Amino acid sequence: MDVEIAIDALHHIKKYNIAVLFSGDSDFLALVSYLRARGKKVYIFSSQNNISEELRTGGDGYFDVLKIEDDIWGRELKHRPK
């Protein structure tokens, strides 16, 4: 799965300015560094006890999913009209 995520991120690199990664795996550090070197903002979401220090500090921002307010996770999804 890690390889597929990296391939998709590189294949679609011209289609986005911000990447959001839900992982704590330090294997993604190379991808994060590559994207940032090309002007992309990269935000990492993981839990404090499940993230490498390198990845936590390697992006443009880190968010601990365990500290995100409960009301965010409980909201209903709103879909755009087709």
LOSEPA-990764 format. One record per atom (N, C-alpha, C): atom name; x, y, z. Coordinates in Angstrom, 3 decimals. Layout:
% residues N
site atome = CA xx = X yy = Y zz = Z $
...
This chain:
% residues 82
site atome = N xx = 0.816 yy = -1.193 zz = 0.000 $
site atome = CA xx = 0.000 yy = 0.000 zz = 0.000 $
site atome = C xx = 0.863 yy = 1.261 zz = 0.000 $
site atome = N xx = 1.979 yy = 1.246 zz = 0.724 $
site atome = CA xx = 2.845 yy = 2.426 zz = 0.770 $
site atome = C xx = 3.317 yy = 2.833 zz = -0.618 $
site atome = N xx = 3.676 yy = 1.848 zz = -1.423 $
site atome = CA xx = 4.171 yy = 2.136 zz = -2.771 $
site atome = C xx = 3.063 yy = 2.751 zz = -3.614 $
site atome = N xx = 1.852 yy = 2.234 zz = -3.489 $
site atome = CA xx = 0.729 yy = 2.764 zz = -4.264 $
site atome = C xx = 0.438 yy = 4.217 zz = -3.895 $
site atome = N xx = 0.535 yy = 4.539 zz = -2.616 $
site atome = CA xx = 0.309 yy = 5.916 zz = -2.177 $
site atome = C xx = 1.358 yy = 6.839 zz = -2.783 $
site atome = N xx = 2.606 yy = 6.415 zz = -2.741 $
site atome = CA xx = 3.694 yy = 7.227 zz = -3.304 $
site atome = C xx = 3.528 yy = 7.400 zz = -4.811 $
site atome = N xx = 3.183 yy = 6.339 zz = -5.507 $
site atome = CA xx = 2.983 yy = 6.426 zz = -6.964 $
site atome = C xx = 1.851 yy = 7.382 zz = -7.286 $
site atome = N xx = 0.734 yy = 7.276 zz = -6.584 $
site atome = CA xx = -0.397 yy = 8.186 zz = -6.818 $
site atome = C xx = -0.003 yy = 9.635 zz = -6.546 $
site atome = N xx = 0.722 yy = 9.861 zz = -5.457 $
site atome = CA xx = 1.139 yy = 11.227 zz = -5.115 $
site atome = C xx = 2.015 yy = 11.818 zz = -6.212 $
site atome = N xx = 2.899 yy = 11.023 zz = -6.775 $
site atome = CA xx = 3.784 yy = 11.513 zz = -7.837 $
site atome = C xx = 3.058 yy = 11.629 zz = -9.170 $
site atome = N xx = 2.199 yy = 10.676 zz = -9.463 $
site atome = CA xx = 1.467 yy = 10.687 zz = -10.732 $
site atome = C xx = 0.546 yy = 11.906 zz = -10.847 $
site atome = N xx = -0.030 yy = 12.320 zz = -9.741 $
site atome = CA xx = -0.992 yy = 13.426 zz = -9.737 $
site atome = C xx = -0.404 yy = 14.721 zz = -9.189 $
site atome = N xx = 0.898 yy = 14.845 zz = -9.148 $
site atome = CA xx = 1.577 yy = 15.955 zz = -8.473 $
site atome = C xx = 1.160 yy = 17.345 zz = -8.989 $
site atome = N xx = 0.766 yy = 17.446 zz = -10.230 $
site atome = CA xx = 0.373 yy = 18.746 zz = -10.789 $
site atome = C xx = -1.072 yy = 19.115 zz = -10.444 $
site atome = N xx = -1.790 yy = 18.215 zz = -9.813 $
site atome = CA xx = -3.206 yy = 18.425 zz = -9.546 $
site atome = C xx = -3.507 yy = 18.931 zz = -8.137 $
site atome = N xx = -2.498 yy = 19.074 zz = -7.305 $
site atome = CA xx = -2.749 yy = 19.513 zz = -5.932 $
site atome = C xx = -1.603 yy = 20.376 zz = -5.420 $
site atome = N xx = -1.899 yy = 21.156 zz = -4.402 $
site atome = CA xx = -0.897 yy = 21.990 zz = -3.739 $
site atome = C xx = -0.632 yy = 21.541 zz = -2.311 $
site atome = N xx = -1.584 yy = 20.807 zz = -1.747 $
site atome = CA xx = -1.485 yy = 20.343 zz = -0.370 $
site atome = C xx = -1.719 yy = 18.838 zz = -0.341 $
site atome = N xx = -0.819 yy = 18.137 zz = 0.355 $
site atome = CA xx = -0.976 yy = 16.694 zz = 0.551 $
site atome = C xx = -1.233 yy = 16.453 zz = 2.034 $
site atome = N xx = -2.161 yy = 15.551 zz = 2.316 $
site atome = CA xx = -2.476 yy = 15.169 zz = 3.683 $
site atome = C xx = -2.187 yy = 13.678 zz = 3.801 $
site atome = N xx = -1.289 yy = 13.338 zz = 4.711 $
site atome = CA xx = -0.863 yy = 11.961 zz = 4.875 $
site atome = C xx = -1.291 yy = 11.451 zz = 6.243 $
site atome = N xx = -2.060 yy = 10.382 zz = 6.258 $
site atome = CA xx = -2.469 yy = 9.743 zz = 7.501 $
site atome = C xx = -1.579 yy = 8.531 zz = 7.715 $
site atome = N xx = -0.425 yy = 8.762 zz = 8.303 $
site atome = CA xx = 0.533 yy = 7.694 zz = 8.572 $
site atome = C xx = 1.595 yy = 8.199 zz = 9.531 $
site atome = N xx = 2.236 yy = 7.279 zz = 10.207 $
site atome = CA xx = 3.362 yy = 7.621 zz = 11.057 $
site atome = C xx = 4.626 yy = 6.923 zz = 10.603 $
site atome = N xx = 4.532 yy = 6.244 zz = 9.475 $
site atome = CA xx = 5.620 yy = 5.421 zz = 8.952 $
site atome = C xx = 6.737 yy = 6.284 zz = 8.372 $
site atome = N xx = 7.933 yy = 6.123 zz = 8.901 $
site atome = CA xx = 9.077 yy = 6.918 zz = 8.432 $
site atome = C xx = 9.446 yy = 6.617 zz = 6.980 $
site atome = N xx = 8.938 yy = 5.526 zz = 6.424 $
site atome = CA xx = 9.183 yy = 5.237 zz = 5.012 $
site atome = C xx = 8.632 yy = 6.345 zz = 4.109 $
site atome = N xx = 7.662 yy = 7.100 zz = 4.597 $
site atome = CA xx = 7.086 yy = 8.189 zz = 3.805 $
site atome = C xx = 7.918 yy = 9.464 zz = 3.837 $
site atome = N xx = 8.967 yy = 9.504 zz = 4.627 $
site atome = CA xx = 9.779 yy = 10.714 zz = 4.734 $
site atome = C xx = 10.365 yy = 11.128 zz = 3.385 $
site atome = N xx = 10.799 yy = 10.173 zz = 2.584 $
site atome = CA xx = 11.350 yy = 10.495 zz = 1.263 $
site atome = C xx = 10.285 yy = 11.145 zz = 0.383 $
site atome = N xx = 9.071 yy = 10.630 zz = 0.423 $
site atome = CA xx = 7.971 yy = 11.223 zz = -0.345 $
site atome = C xx = 7.660 yy = 12.624 zz = 0.147 $
site atome = N xx = 7.583 yy = 12.793 zz = 1.453 $
site atome = CA xx = 7.296 yy = 14.103 zz = 2.039 $
site atome = C xx = 8.368 yy = 15.109 zz = 1.612 $
site atome = N xx = 9.617 yy = 14.719 zz = 1.697 $
site atome = CA xx = 10.730 yy = 15.605 zz = 1.311 $
site atome = C xx = 10.666 yy = 15.955 zz = -0.171 $
site atome = N xx = 10.359 yy = 14.978 zz = -1.002 $
site atome = CA xx = 10.251 yy = 15.194 zz = -2.445 $
site atome = C xx = 9.134 yy = 16.194 zz = -2.754 $
site atome = N xx = 7.987 yy = 15.997 zz = -2.147 $
site atome = CA xx = 6.857 yy = 16.891 zz = -2.401 $
site atome = C xx = 7.147 yy = 18.308 zz = -1.926 $
site atome = N xx = 7.731 yy = 18.432 zz = -0.755 $
site atome = CA xx = 8.046 yy = 19.768 zz = -0.219 $
site atome = C xx = 9.086 yy = 20.478 zz = -1.083 $
site atome = N xx = 10.042 yy = 19.731 zz = -1.622 $
site atome = CA xx = 11.063 yy = 20.335 zz = -2.486 $
site atome = C xx = 10.451 yy = 20.865 zz = -3.776 $
site atome = N xx = 9.263 yy = 20.391 zz = -4.109 $
site atome = CA xx = 8.567 yy = 20.844 zz = -5.311 $
site atome = C xx = 7.430 yy = 21.801 zz = -4.985 $
site atome = N xx = 7.497 yy = 22.389 zz = -3.806 $
site atome = CA xx = 6.569 yy = 23.455 zz = -3.442 $
site atome = C xx = 5.244 yy = 23.016 zz = -2.867 $
site atome = N xx = 5.076 yy = 21.742 zz = -2.577 $
site atome = CA xx = 3.827 yy = 21.254 zz = -2.005 $
site atome = C xx = 3.868 yy = 21.383 zz = -0.488 $
site atome = N xx = 2.736 yy = 21.688 zz = 0.106 $
site atome = CA xx = 2.594 yy = 21.656 zz = 1.557 $
site atome = C xx = 2.183 yy = 20.233 zz = 1.926 $
site atome = N xx = 2.780 yy = 19.688 zz = 2.974 $
site atome = CA xx = 2.469 yy = 18.325 zz = 3.393 $
site atome = C xx = 2.148 yy = 18.325 zz = 4.879 $
site atome = N xx = 0.958 yy = 17.848 zz = 5.213 $
site atome = CA xx = 0.510 yy = 17.775 zz = 6.593 $
site atome = C xx = 0.353 yy = 16.310 zz = 6.992 $
site atome = N xx = 0.880 yy = 15.987 zz = 8.161 $
site atome = CA xx = 0.904 yy = 14.613 zz = 8.643 $
site atome = C xx = -0.108 yy = 14.454 zz = 9.771 $
site atome = N xx = -0.941 yy = 13.430 zz = 9.683 $
site atome = CA xx = -1.886 yy = 13.073 zz = 10.733 $
site atome = C xx = -1.530 yy = 11.682 zz = 11.218 $
site atome = N xx = -1.309 yy = 11.555 zz = 12.501 $
site atome = CA xx = -1.009 yy = 10.268 zz = 13.118 $
site atome = C xx = -1.216 yy = 10.424 zz = 14.614 $
site atome = N xx = -0.890 yy = 9.400 zz = 15.381 $
site atome = CA xx = -0.959 yy = 9.530 zz = 16.829 $
site atome = C xx = 0.451 yy = 9.663 zz = 17.385 $
site atome = N xx = 0.555 yy = 10.363 zz = 18.484 $
site atome = CA xx = 1.860 yy = 10.664 zz = 19.084 $
site atome = C xx = 2.679 yy = 9.399 zz = 19.345 $
site atome = N xx = 2.013 yy = 8.311 zz = 19.706 $
site atome = CA xx = 2.735 yy = 7.080 zz = 20.012 $
site atome = C xx = 2.929 yy = 6.178 zz = 18.798 $
site atome = N xx = 2.572 yy = 6.678 zz = 17.611 $
site atome = CA xx = 2.658 yy = 5.840 zz = 16.416 $
site atome = C xx = 3.277 yy = 6.594 zz = 15.240 $
site atome = N xx = 4.235 yy = 7.477 zz = 15.527 $
site atome = CA xx = 4.843 yy = 8.255 zz = 14.453 $
site atome = C xx = 6.338 yy = 8.387 zz = 14.715 $
site atome = N xx = 7.104 yy = 8.321 zz = 13.644 $
site atome = CA xx = 8.547 yy = 8.517 zz = 13.790 $
site atome = C xx = 8.834 yy = 10.008 zz = 13.972 $
site atome = N xx = 9.858 yy = 10.306 zz = 14.713 $
site atome = CA xx = 10.246 yy = 11.701 zz = 14.952 $
site atome = C xx = 10.579 yy = 12.398 zz = 13.636 $
site atome = N xx = 11.228 yy = 11.689 zz = 12.722 $
site atome = CA xx = 11.612 yy = 12.274 zz = 11.433 $
site atome = C xx = 10.379 yy = 12.690 zz = 10.625 $
site atome = N xx = 9.384 yy = 11.822 zz = 10.593 $
site atome = CA xx = 8.175 yy = 12.160 zz = 9.836 $
site atome = C xx = 7.392 yy = 13.266 zz = 10.539 $
site atome = N xx = 7.325 yy = 13.214 zz = 11.861 $
site atome = CA xx = 6.586 yy = 14.237 zz = 12.617 $
site atome = C xx = 7.132 yy = 15.634 zz = 12.346 $
site atome = N xx = 8.430 yy = 15.750 zz = 12.192 $
site atome = CA xx = 9.048 yy = 17.058 zz = 11.972 $
site atome = C xx = 9.361 yy = 17.334 zz = 10.504 $
site atome = N xx = 9.147 yy = 16.364 zz = 9.642 $
site atome = CA xx = 9.529 yy = 16.515 zz = 8.240 $
site atome = C xx = 8.511 yy = 17.215 zz = 7.361 $
site atome = N xx = 7.280 yy = 17.302 zz = 7.810 $
site atome = CA xx = 6.245 yy = 17.936 zz = 7.006 $
site atome = C xx = 6.051 yy = 19.396 zz = 7.383 $
site atome = N xx = 5.009 yy = 19.985 zz = 6.836 $
site atome = CA xx = 4.680 yy = 21.382 zz = 7.139 $
site atome = C xx = 3.840 yy = 21.502 zz = 8.402 $
site atome = N xx = 3.326 yy = 20.388 zz = 8.855 $
site atome = CA xx = 2.533 yy = 20.397 zz = 10.072 $
site atome = C xx = 2.206 yy = 18.987 zz = 10.488 $
site atome = N xx = 2.052 yy = 18.810 zz = 11.781 $
site atome = CA xx = 1.705 yy = 17.505 zz = 12.329 $
site atome = C xx = 0.489 yy = 17.666 zz = 13.234 $
site atome = N xx = -0.430 yy = 16.725 zz = 13.148 $
site atome = CA xx = -1.632 yy = 16.739 zz = 13.964 $
site atome = C xx = -1.814 yy = 15.367 zz = 14.596 $
site atome = N xx = -1.964 yy = 15.347 zz = 15.909 $
site atome = CA xx = -2.202 yy = 14.102 zz = 16.634 $
site atome = C xx = -3.686 yy = 13.786 zz = 16.538 $
site atome = N xx = -4.030 yy = 12.700 zz = 15.870 $
site atome = CA xx = -5.442 yy = 12.364 zz = 15.663 $
site atome = C xx = -6.159 yy = 12.066 zz = 16.967 $
site atome = N xx = -5.408 yy = 11.703 zz = 18.006 $
site atome = CA xx = -6.046 yy = 11.413 zz = 19.297 $
site atome = C xx = -6.428 yy = 12.678 zz = 20.047 $
site atome = N xx = -5.918 yy = 13.822 zz = 19.599 $
site atome = CA xx = -6.223 yy = 15.086 zz = 20.265 $
site atome = C xx = -7.202 yy = 15.948 zz = 19.477 $
site atome = N xx = -7.667 yy = 15.445 zz = 18.359 $
site atome = CA xx = -8.658 yy = 16.179 zz = 17.574 $
site atome = C xx = -10.006 yy = 16.060 zz = 18.280 $
site atome = N xx = -10.702 yy = 17.156 zz = 18.378 $
site atome = CA xx = -11.989 yy = 17.196 zz = 19.080 $
site atome = C xx = -12.929 yy = 16.108 zz = 18.570 $
site atome = N xx = -13.648 yy = 15.491 zz = 19.489 $
site atome = CA xx = -14.566 yy = 14.405 zz = 19.143 $
site atome = C xx = -15.650 yy = 14.825 zz = 18.169 $
site atome = N xx = -16.089 yy = 16.079 zz = 18.234 $
site atome = CA xx = -17.196 yy = 16.497 zz = 17.369 $
site atome = C xx = -16.810 yy = 16.493 zz = 15.891 $
site atome = N xx = -15.525 yy = 16.563 zz = 15.573 $
site atome = CA xx = -15.113 yy = 16.485 zz = 14.167 $
site atome = C xx = -15.384 yy = 15.092 zz = 13.626 $
site atome = N xx = -15.026 yy = 14.065 zz = 14.395 $
site atome = CA xx = -15.183 yy = 12.688 zz = 13.930 $
site atome = C xx = -16.643 yy = 12.266 zz = 13.888 $
site atome = N xx = -17.492 yy = 12.893 zz = 14.680 $
site atome = CA xx = -18.882 yy = 12.478 zz = 14.739 $
site atome = C xx = -19.789 yy = 13.154 zz = 13.719 $
site atome = N xx = -19.279 yy = 14.095 zz = 12.968 $
site atome = CA xx = -20.124 yy = 14.827 zz = 12.015 $
site atome = C xx = -20.513 yy = 13.956 zz = 10.826 $
site atome = N xx = -21.699 yy = 14.258 zz = 10.320 $
site atome = CA xx = -22.130 yy = 13.575 zz = 9.101 $
site atome = C xx = -21.386 yy = 14.140 zz = 7.909 $
site atome = N xx = -21.084 yy = 13.273 zz = 6.955 $
site atome = CA xx = -20.431 yy = 13.725 zz = 5.736 $
site atome = C xx = -21.436 yy = 14.466 zz = 4.864 $
site atome = N xx = -21.015 yy = 15.560 zz = 4.285 $
site atome = CA xx = -21.870 yy = 16.304 zz = 3.367 $
site atome = C xx = -21.284 yy = 16.136 zz = 1.976 $
site atome = N xx = -22.071 yy = 15.612 zz = 1.090 $
site atome = CA xx = -21.614 yy = 15.375 zz = -0.272 $
site atome = C xx = -22.006 yy = 16.529 zz = -1.184 $
site atome = N xx = -21.133 yy = 16.833 zz = -2.106 $
site atome = CA xx = -21.445 yy = 17.879 zz = -3.093 $
site atome = C xx = -22.484 yy = 17.346 zz = -4.070 $
site atome = N xx = -23.346 yy = 18.218 zz = -4.561 $
site atome = CA xx = -24.334 yy = 17.768 zz = -5.570 $
site atome = C xx = -23.597 yy = 17.342 zz = -6.841 $
site atome = N xx = -24.169 yy = 16.359 zz = -7.496 $
site atome = CA xx = -23.549 yy = 15.842 zz = -8.730 $
site atome = C xx = -23.780 yy = 16.751 zz = -9.905 $
